[in-house]
């Protein structure tokens, strides 16, 4: 659209050519074409010659008009160039947003896969305990209710996996809508870099648009300046001469260099005012977005530090809870722990793993948000 706008501005420098046809009636004989005085004297002295005057005249011809110098045209073209730069910058930012969204969705997919793997591991662990419970129940060393409870725990694992599979399907569909690629599993990825503070590149489209609208104000003001135009006209007239009623045809052409000077243009003053208001409105939007992004950057940087710390803590906690689960299994096998207490240790481990994987996914999302704000190349951060 911006490219077309620039072409439209420059197209005003080309000639405008048109054809016309007309029938003229006048109550008194009217001139068909300008007649030099010396020629007119000869026509008056010889009545047999048709004089180029008539009440009824048929006219046809062509007109041409083109600017020699109109200052605003070049400013309008420069504005269109800025708008094109703004659109190109926005396209780049939108592409970065899509890439960041895909990375975030893939991080969620990895989180869900890790959760399913953790649940499968829990299922294997619970199944081994079920074997012990089955033996105990058969030997009447444990009540049948213990078997019901362990079966319920296994059912809950399957339900949790089913819920995650549904969410996975939704994430895969979103990735396909953005890329056109249908995934079955998450794509392996690793962080090879971090965001670079290159300024608020995400605001570049708006900044360029403001520059374009400032040029629009300039162009509207320049429309009040004098314009130099070239105007041409070719005329072919046919009529019956008023002095002897003979058919006569006349051709003439004119070429004019015209200086047009606006003296008072009320509508143009209103256009200038509207253009200034548009600039003020966009500048206000820019200031507001700058404030919002600065606050968002501060929050995201803080969140990133917290998430990195949480990741380390969860990893250590998982190691501890894994050891506690091993102890709980032995305690239950030796009848020093109830089935409910044992299952609680199983749940605690999976819950802690869930928090770790969710933290990793959130860390990816936070990193991508900062990369988009600073306009970083996602491929320099993720591989």
N, C-alpha and C positions, 0 to 999 in steps of 0.2 A: 504493500500500500504506500509506504514512504517513497519507494523508488518511482512508482507511478506519479506521486505528488511532485517529485523533482522533475520528471519528464513533462508533466503538465505545466509547471512553471516556465521551463525553457521553451515549451511549444508556443508560448505567447510572443516569442521573438520572431516566429515565422509569419509570412504574409497571410492575410485573410482575404480570400478571393470569392466574389459572389456574382451572380447574374441577376438581372432584373428585367421586367417588362411592364409597360404602363400605357394607359390611355389618358390623355390630358384634354380637358375641355375648358375653354375660357370664354367669357362673354365678349371679350375683345381679342383680336388677333395677337397671338403670342409668338415669341421667337422660337424657332426650331433649333437654332445654334447661334453662337455669337457671330456677328457680321462686321468685318473691318469697315470703317467709315468710307474709304475710297471705293470699296466694292459696293457699298450701299448706294452711293451716288449714281453709279452706273446702272443699278437696277431700277432706281427711281426714274431715271431719264429714258429707260427703254421698257415700257409697260408690257411688251411681249415676253420679257423674261420673268419667270416665276420668282417672286420674293419669298424668302424662307420665314414666312409668318402665316399662322393659321389658327382658327378657333379649335380645330380638332386635330390632335397630334398623337400618333402612335410612336412610342419610344421603346427601345431595347438597348441593353448594353451590359457592361461589366464594371465592377468596382474592385479596387485593391487597397488594402490598408495594412501597414506594418509599423511597428515601433522602431524608431531610430535610437532612442534612449529613454528607458523607463527604469529608474533606480530600483523600485520595489521588486521587479522581476528577479533580479539577482539575489536579493535578500530572501525572497520566498524560496528560491532554489536552494539556498544555503540552509534554510529552515528544514526543507524536505530531507536534506542530507543528514542533518542532526537527528531527525525522526527515524531515519533508516538506521543510523548508528544505535539509537535507543532500542529499536525493535530487534536488531542483531544481538545487542547486549542482553535483552530480556530473553531471547531465544536460548542464549548460552546459559543464563541462570536457570531457566526452566529445565534445560537438559541436565544441569548439575543436580537440581532438585529431584528429577526422575532417577538419576543414578544413585543419589543418596537414599531415596525411598526404597530402591531395589536392594541396596546393601542392608538397610534396616529390616526389610521384610525377610531377607535371607538370614539375618541374625536371629530373627524370631523363629524361623524355620529350624535353624541349628539348635536353638533353645528347646523347641518342642521335640526334636529328635533325641536330644540329650535326656529330656524328661522321660521319653518312652524307653530309652535304654536303661535309665535308672529304675523305672517301674518293672522292667523285665528282670533286672537284677534282683529287685525286691521279691518278685514273683518266685524266682528260683530259690531264694533264701527261705521264703515262707513255705514253699513246697517241700523243702528238706525238713523243715520243722513239722510239717503236716505228717511226714512219714513217721517221725518220732511219736507224734500225738496218736496216730492210728495204732501203732504198736501198744502204746500205753492204754488206749481205750479197749483194745482187744484183750489186754491182760488185766483189765479192770483196775488199772493204776491211775486212770484219769476219767472224768465224767464225759459223756457223749457231747455235752454242751461245748467242750473245748474244741471238738471237731467242727461243730456248727460255726463257732467263732472264727476258726482258721479258714473255713470255706467262705465265710462272709468277707474276710480280709482279702481273699483271692478274687472274689467278685468285685470288690471295691477297686482293686487294681485294674481289672479289665474295664470297668466303667470309666476310670480316670484316663486310661489309654484311649478309649473310644472318644471321649470329650476332646482330647488333644488331637486325635486324627481329624475330627470335624474342623477344628481351628486350623490345622495344617492345610486342609483342602481349601479353606477360605484364603489363606496366605498364598498358596500356589496359584489360585485363580487371579489374585491381584497382581502377582508377578507376571503372569501370562498377559494380562490386560496392558501392562506397561512395556513388555518386551516381545510379545508374540510367541514366546517360548514356553512350552508346557513342561514343567519340571516334575520329577517324581520324588527327588530328595534335595536337600540343601546343597548348595555349591560350597566346596571347601574355600575358605578365605583366611587371610592373615593380615595383620597390620604391619605395613612396611614403612610407614611415616606418620606424621601427625599434621594437624592443621597449621597453616602459616598465616600470621596476622598481617595481611596485605592491605588493610583498610576495608571499609564496608563496601566491598565490590557488589554486593547484592543490591545496593541502592544506585548503582551506576545507570540503569535504565531511566530511573526517575530524574537523576541529575541531568542527563542528556536531554530529556524531555523538557526540563525547565529552560535549558539553553535554547532549545528550539522555539519555545513560546516567547522567550525574550526577543528572538529574531522576528517573531510574528508581530510583536509590538513595534519593532523598528520598521518592519515592512508596512504596517498600517499607517505609521507616521509619514513614511516616504511617499505614500499615495497622495499626500497633500503637496508634493513637490511638482514643479512643471514637468510636462511630458513632451517629448519631441516625436512627432508622428509623420510618416509619409503616407499621403492619400492620393490615389489615382482614380480616374473615371473615364470610361469610354462610352459614348452615346451615339446611337444610330436612330434618326428620327424620320418618319414618313408622314406626309400630309398633302393636302391640296392647297396651293398658294392662294392667299386671300385676294390677290390683285387680279389674277386671271384664271383661277380654278384649275391650273395644271398640276399634275402629280409631281412632287419634288421629294428628294431624299437628301439628308444631310448627316455627315459624320463629324464628330469632334471629340477630342480627348483633353483631359486636364491632369496635371501632376502637381501636387501641393506639398510643401513642407510646413507642417502646422505645429505651433507651440501652444500647448494647452496648459493654462495656468488656473488651478482651482482657487477661487476667491472665498467661497463659503460652502462647506460641505458638512452639514449638521450630522448626517448619518455616519460620516467617516470619524468624527469626533467620538461618537458612541462606540464605534468599533474599536477605537484605540483604548477607550476606557474598559471595555469588555476584555480585551487582550491583556491589559494590566492586571485585571482582577483574576484572570486565569493563572498568570504567573504567581501572584500573591497566594492563591489557593494551593498551587503545587509546592511552593516553598514552605508553606505551613505544613503540608503533608510530609515533606522531606524532614523537617525539623522534628515532627512527631515520631516518624519512623526511626530517625537517628537515636532519639531518646529511648524508644522501645528496644531497639537492637542493642544499645549499650547495656541496658538493664538485663536483657536476655543473655548477652555474652558473659556478664558478671555471674549470673546464675548458673549458666552452663559450665563455666570454668570451675565454679565451686562444686557443682554436682559431679564433674569428672573426677576431681580429687577424692570426693567422698566415695564414689563408685570404685575407684582403684583400691582404696583402703578396705572397702567392704569385700571386694573380691579376695584379697589376701586373708581377711578374717574368716570368710566362709570356707575357704580352702582348708585352713587349719581346723575349723570347727568340724568339717566333714571327716577329716582324719581322726579327730577325737571321737566323734559319734560312731564311726566305723568300729573303733576299738570297743566302745561301750556296747555296741550291738553284739559283737563277738562274745563279750562277757555275759550279756543277757541270754544268749543262746545256751551257753554252758549252764547258767543258773537255772534256766527253765528245764533243761534236760535233767538236772539233778534235783528237780522239785523244790528249788529255793526261790522260785519266782512264778507268779501267775501268768496265764496266757495273755491277759489284758496288758500287764506291764511289759511283757516281751514285745507284743505288737506295737506298743507305744514307741519302743526303741526303733523298730522298723520304720514307723511313720516319721519319727524325728529325723532320721537319716535322709529319707526322700525329701522331706520338707526343706532341709538345709541344702540339699543338692538343687532343688527347685529355685531357691533364693540365689544360689551361686549362678546358675544358668541365666536367670532373669537379670541379674546384675550385669553379666557380660553383654547380654542383648541391649540393655539400657546404655551401657558404655559405648557400644557401637552407634546407637541412635544419637547420643549426645555428641559424639565425635563428628558424625555426619552433619548435624545441624550447624556446628561451628564451621565446618568446611564450606557449607553453602553460604553462610553469612560472609565469609572472607573470600568467596569465589575461588576456592582451591580446586585443583585437578584431583578428582576422586581416585584416579588411577595411580597417583603418586602416594596415596595413603593406604589403599587396599589392593591386595594381589590375590 
